[in-house]
Amino acid sequence: MLDVEVPAGVDPAGGRAARPGAAAWTQQRRPLLVAASFVVAVLLGVGLGLVWASDDPAAPDAVAVEQPDNEIVSPPLPAVPWETSRVAGRARTLTLKGNEPTTLRQPLMWLAAYEVRKKTGAATPVASDVTIPNGMLFYGAVEGVDKEHDEFWAVGMTEIRGVSAADAPDPHVWKRVGNSPWKLVGRGPTACDLIPVDLKNIWGPGACSAT
């Protein structure tokens, strides 16, 4: 009987190439490996999603908040008598002349109405719903080192159509620095605490009283 050399990798009994051990193991377990690969892919995707996701909670939809027209709350500044003779910190009461009462009242009324809308989220009141009775508005200033630092102050009582005194407590106090817009800085019994003492002394107690 002749000895026949069998090529490497051939099964002498069947004549078929024998699979290496690792390949045979892989072939036998192919369904399990496919399933395991799928699970790993899913877990990897979830993990990456968690890594990239923000830790912050989703922000709620922004609510549009009406902002004032800059021309309303930033009217032209009046001519001031201290422009050439400034004394920084000196308080002065101001007399409204010509169309200045209207020019001043418009931003104050707009801001008073806006404060109510901001608190309630309603579409009213608007500036035309606000009345500052005659004799109930005090206006003055504290001189600054230059016009950019002049402080203008106003305090007044308001009547707002459809709004109770509890929802819009008096007095209202407004402030403007230089050319910046008027701002409503306080309302209610403690609002006058914001006004410079020297200016309150010039106005007297009536400025912060509804009577």
KAURDA-V672258 format. One record per residue. N is the residue number from 1. RES is the residue in three letters. PHI is phi in whole degrees, -180 to 180 (NA if undefined). Layout:
n: [N & N]
res: [RES & RES]
phi: [PHI & PHI]
This chain:
n: [1 & 2 & 3 & 4 & 5 & 6 & 7 & 8 & 9 & 10 & 11 & 12 & 13 & 14 & 15 & 16 & 17 & 18 & 19 & 20 & 21 & 22 & 23 & 24 & 25 & 26 & 27 & 28 & 29 & 30 & 31 & 32 & 33 & 34 & 35 & 36 & 37 & 38 & 39 & 40 & 41 & 42 & 43 & 44 & 45 & 46 & 47 & 48 & 49 & 50 & 51 & 52 & 53 & 54 & 55 & 56 & 57 & 58 & 59 & 60 & 61 & 62 & 63 & 64 & 65 & 66 & 67 & 68 & 69 & 70 & 71 & 72 & 73 & 74 & 75 & 76 & 77 & 78 & 79 & 80 & 81 & 82 & 83 & 84 & 85 & 86 & 87 & 88 & 89 & 90 & 91 & 92 & 93 & 94 & 95 & 96 & 97 & 98 & 99 & 100 & 101 & 102 & 103 & 104 & 105 & 106 & 107 & 108 & 109 & 110 & 111 & 112 & 113 & 114 & 115 & 116 & 117 & 118 & 119 & 120 & 121 & 122 & 123 & 124 & 125 & 126 & 127 & 128 & 129 & 130 & 131 & 132 & 133 & 134 & 135 & 136 & 137 & 138 & 139 & 140 & 141 & 142 & 143 & 144 & 145 & 146 & 147 & 148 & 149 & 150 & 151 & 152 & 153 & 154 & 155 & 156 & 157 & 158 & 159 & 160 & 161 & 162 & 163 & 164 & 165 & 166 & 167 & 168 & 169 & 170 & 171 & 172 & 173 & 174 & 175 & 176 & 177 & 178 & 179 & 180 & 181 & 182 & 183 & 184 & 185 & 186 & 187 & 188 & 189 & 190 & 191 & 192 & 193 & 194 & 195 & 196 & 197 & 198 & 199 & 200 & 201 & 202 & 203 & 204 & 205 & 206 & 207 & 208 & 209 & 210 & 211]
res: [MET & LEU & ASP & VAL & GLU & VAL & PRO & ALA & GLY & VAL & ASP & PRO & ALA & GLY & GLY & ARG & ALA & ALA & ARG & PRO & GLY & ALA & ALA & ALA & TRP & THR & GLN & GLN & ARG & ARG & PRO & LEU & LEU & VAL & ALA & ALA & SER & PHE & VAL & VAL & ALA & VAL & LEU & LEU & GLY & VAL & GLY & LEU & GLY & LEU & VAL & TRP & ALA & SER & ASP & ASP & PRO & ALA & ALA & PRO & ASP & ALA & VAL & ALA & VAL & GLU & GLN & PRO & ASP & ASN & GLU & ILE & VAL & SER & PRO & PRO & LEU & PRO & ALA & VAL & PRO & TRP & GLU & THR & SER & ARG & VAL & ALA & GLY & ARG & ALA & ARG & THR & LEU & THR & LEU & LYS & GLY & ASN & GLU & PRO & THR & THR & LEU & ARG & GLN & PRO & LEU & MET & TRP & LEU & ALA & ALA & TYR & GLU & VAL & ARG & LYS & LYS & THR & GLY & ALA & ALA & THR & PRO & VAL & ALA & SER & ASP & VAL & THR & ILE & PRO & ASN & GLY & MET & LEU & PHE & TYR & GLY & ALA & VAL & GLU & GLY & VAL & ASP & LYS & GLU & HIS & ASP & GLU & PHE & TRP & ALA & VAL & GLY & MET & THR & GLU & ILE & ARG & GLY & VAL & SER & ALA & ALA & ASP & ALA & PRO & ASP & PRO & HIS & VAL & TRP & LYS & ARG & VAL & GLY & ASN & SER & PRO & TRP & LYS & LEU & VAL & GLY & ARG & GLY & PRO & THR & ALA & CYS & ASP & LEU & ILE & PRO & VAL & ASP & LEU & LYS & ASN & ILE & TRP & GLY & PRO & GLY & ALA & CYS & SER & ALA & THR]
phi: [NA & -83 & -80 & -108 & -74 & -89 & -62 & -61 & 88 & -108 & -76 & -61 & -77 & -105 & 78 & -97 & -66 & -79 & -76 & -59 & -59 & -65 & -65 & -64 & -63 & -66 & -62 & -67 & -110 & -55 & -59 & -66 & -67 & -63 & -63 & -64 & -63 & -63 & -62 & -61 & -63 & -64 & -63 & -64 & -63 & -63 & -63 & -64 & -63 & -68 & -66 & -84 & -67 & -72 & -75 & -77 & -66 & -61 & -73 & -68 & -58 & -65 & -97 & -64 & -113 & -64 & -112 & -72 & -67 & -59 & -68 & -79 & -89 & -127 & -68 & -57 & -71 & -75 & -69 & -110 & -74 & -100 & -56 & -102 & -144 & -74 & -133 & -55 & 95 & -76 & -92 & -140 & -89 & -119 & -101 & -83 & -128 & 57 & -91 & -62 & -57 & -68 & -60 & -77 & -66 & -56 & -65 & -66 & -68 & -59 & -69 & -64 & -68 & -62 & -62 & -67 & -61 & -64 & -75 & -98 & 78 & -84 & -85 & -129 & -83 & -117 & -57 & -70 & -85 & -103 & -125 & -110 & -57 & -58 & 83 & -112 & -125 & -116 & -137 & -163 & -153 & -122 & -63 & -107 & -68 & -154 & -67 & -69 & -111 & -63 & -109 & -106 & -127 & -143 & -138 & -161 & -96 & -126 & -125 & -119 & -58 & 80 & -123 & -78 & -62 & -68 & -88 & -143 & -66 & -96 & -78 & -99 & -123 & -120 & -144 & -141 & -114 & 55 & -87 & -67 & -66 & -63 & -134 & -85 & -97 & -172 & -142 & 99 & -57 & -96 & -61 & -69 & -64 & -80 & -77 & -54 & -58 & -60 & -71 & -63 & -65 & -67 & -70 & 87 & -65 & -65 & -65 & -112 & -125 & -81 & -107]
